[in-house]
């Protein structure tokens, strides 16, 4: 597997990895400009910087880049004194995972959301204690305890979390953990009658108001949806709108008779 395929594969599986590129090489270094390696804090994923010494140094640099969360440019040197000094200049760039939609619960709406999100190219994971087969092959299914899963694999700022069942026994724990995480979107399916109860329980449990304010419930844009597929469409549309900083309103102008498209009277 080449480095670019490995990079895409890692991001598609939700991994943060680092692309290391050799920028300059000393005369006696066993490397070349443009050599690349994909690595994370645990080791090399694909490619090489030229030799085992440089690869080991590259993995250490990848771990540092992941900790600081940004690019690093550094000269790596070996040898000296009794042996010829060998050095390379390396650029380390962090690549975040692809944006994910994490669906908790495998009811009809949750599975429909997984299908819709997969259709628009999102990395999708359905987390439900009993598992499910009602999703496309590309959707990852975790037959796991939802609260435990969130703690082990916390969502990032580009990820959306959806609770598809407001009556599930894990609702309060998932909401508490998700709202405290870096998730860019946290939504819960349910009516205006159900949402206040969940919020009340969060407050009684001491959840900070700043966290509660992030909850989108009932989740979805108001498009008059009724079927699971229609509800899923409204939810995925709200996720997209939130990602793009939009409110989800209509784009059409006002073309009623006598206006110029902005609702203003046309000049006559």
Secondary structure, DSSP 4 states (H G I P E B T S, - for coil): --HHHHHHHHHHTT--EEEEEEEEE-TT-S--TT-EEEEETTEEEEE-SSSHHHHHHHHHHHHHHHHHTS-EEEEEEEEETTEEEEEEEEEEEEEPPPPEEEEE--SHHHHHHHHHHHHTT-EEEEE-TT--S-S-TTSEEE-S-HHHHHHHS---TT-EEEE--TTSTTHHHHHHHHHHS--SEEEE---HHHHHHHHHHHHHTT--HHHHTTEESS-S--S---SHHHHHHHHHHHHHHHHTT--------B--TTB-BBSPBPP-
